């Protein structure tokens, strides 16, 4: 789900329930920003969708080069914590 194209999977889940499954949906611009911006995006999307299932969290597109390595590591660590992988 491409966030920059106006897709909000949290809103879609509210509208369509579990009639749709999702992959992606995390705004690459928030990942590039890092810090609190990235954390807020992950917290907005991951917990509510993971709780209901039918969701594979990930960057809304291929990971672009403007996401720094430290931000990518921070993103994967937080995602691992939220999903119970860490």
C-alpha positions in Angstrom: 0.0 0.0 0.0 1.5 3.2 -1.2 1.0 5.9 1.4 2.1 8.8 -0.8 -0.7 7.9 -3.2 -3.2 8.6 -0.5 -3.7 5.1 0.8 -4.2 4.8 4.5 -4.5 1.1 5.6 -5.7 2.1 9.1 -8.6 3.9 7.5 -9.2 1.0 5.0 -9.3 -1.4 7.9 -11.9 0.8 9.6 -13.9 0.9 6.4 -13.6 -2.7 5.2 -12.7 -4.7 8.2 -11.0 -8.0 7.5 -12.4 -8.2 3.9 -9.0 -7.0 2.8 -5.5 -8.1 3.7 -2.6 -5.7 3.5 1.2 -5.6 3.0 3.3 -2.5 3.4 1.5 0.7 4.5 4.4 2.3 6.4 5.2 5.7 5.0 8.8 5.7 3.5 9.0 9.4 4.2 8.5 8.8 7.9 11.2 6.1 7.8 13.5 8.6 6.1 12.8 11.2 8.8 13.6 8.7 11.6 13.2 9.3 15.3 9.9 10.3 16.7 8.3 10.7 13.2 9.1 7.1 12.3 8.1 5.9 15.7 4.7 7.6 15.5 4.1 6.2 12.0 4.8 2.6 13.2 2.7 3.0 16.3 -0.2 4.4 14.3 -0.2 1.6 11.8 1.3 -1.6 13.2 -0.4 -2.3 16.6 -4.0 -1.9 15.4 -3.6 -3.9 12.2 -1.4 -6.6 13.7 -4.0 -7.2 16.4 -6.6 -8.2 13.9 -4.3 -10.0 11.5 -4.3 -9.9 7.7 -1.4 -7.5 7.7 2.3 -7.9 6.8 4.0 -4.6 7.9 6.6 -3.0 5.7 7.8 0.0 3.9 5.1 1.2 1.5 7.4 0.9 -1.5 10.9 -0.5 -2.0 13.2 1.0 0.6 14.5 4.2 -1.1 18.1 5.5 -0.7 17.0 8.4 1.4 16.4 6.1 4.3 19.7 6.1 6.1 21.3 2.9 7.4 20.9 4.1 11.0 17.2 4.9 10.4 16.7 1.5 8.7 18.2 -0.3 11.6 16.0 1.7 14.0 13.0 0.9 11.9 13.7 -2.9 11.8 14.4 -3.0 15.5 11.1 -1.2 16.4 9.2 -3.3 13.9 10.7 -6.5 15.4 9.7 -5.3 18.9 6.1 -4.5 17.8 5.6 -7.8 16.1 7.2 -9.9 18.9 10.1 -11.0 16.8 12.5 -9.4 19.3 
